[in-house]
Amino acid sequence: MDRVYQEIGRTYTTTRVEDPRVARTIHAGLGDARRIVNVGAGTGNYEPVDREVVAVEPAPAMIAQRAGRPAPVVCAAAEALPLPTGSFDAALAILTLHHWDDLHAGLRELRRVARRQVIFYFEPLATHGFWALDYFPEAVHMPVEAGAPGLDDLAMDLEVQDVVPILVPKDCTDGFGVAFWARPEAYLDPVVQAGMSWLALLPQPLRDAGSARLRADLHSGEWHRRHGHLLDRDEYDGGYRLALCGG
């Protein structure tokens, strides 16, 4: 995971800005937890500022972009948290599971250090129906996509109590994979692409070819003929979910 984000994480403060509507759902999922560990914390998006938070992040490139975040940072991986058992009310994991080297070891660590686990993830089968994959079809075979965990994987190690859909607003400010579902031109922007692992990790020739196909369909009007109906929506279900686990 740290190697991945050393490569793709350098633009996160530009394109991955916390969306307040998504944040409200995540913070509600934390319930009354006061002491929180954010595992795979990245630049610190969605860390509540009114609670005690400790961030765990393995990639120096991401830690370097946490300027202004009040939470102390531990440089470590999810699979081996250097934290005492039961030392937190809740463990938070935000769009990070698909990058872990050993998912189940990491989930067991979340369960060990916190009584509650709040996990923002995507269901691969739902996400893989997204229109942008028509232009970048090779992305579904990348390890971060092909091996992405769903609810069944989480339930092997955690006591899942509820799953809350996180609908993506039309003007979502956090540029994760499906964020620009109604703004297709954004997927032509190299900076946007660099902030999404499913695009950033594609070999450049494949990314260029997909961008050329999308650019041509936008120019000809084909994209709007096929997907223009989406523009009438305010929100989109891109397969993103919030799993509420533990006690």
Secondary structure, 3 states (H helix, E strand, C coil): CHHHHHHHHHHHHHHECCCHHHHHHHHHHCCCCCEEEEECCCCCCCCCCCCEEEEECCCHHHHCCCCCCCCCEECCCHHHCCCCCCCEEEEEEECCHHHCCCHHHHHHHHHHHEEEEEEEEECHHHHCCCHHHHCCHHHHHCHHHHCCCCHHHHHCCCCEEEEEECCEECCCCECCCCCCCCCHHHHHCHHHHHCCHHHHCCCHHHHHHHHHHHHHHHHHCHHHHHHHHHHHCCEECCCEEEEEEEC
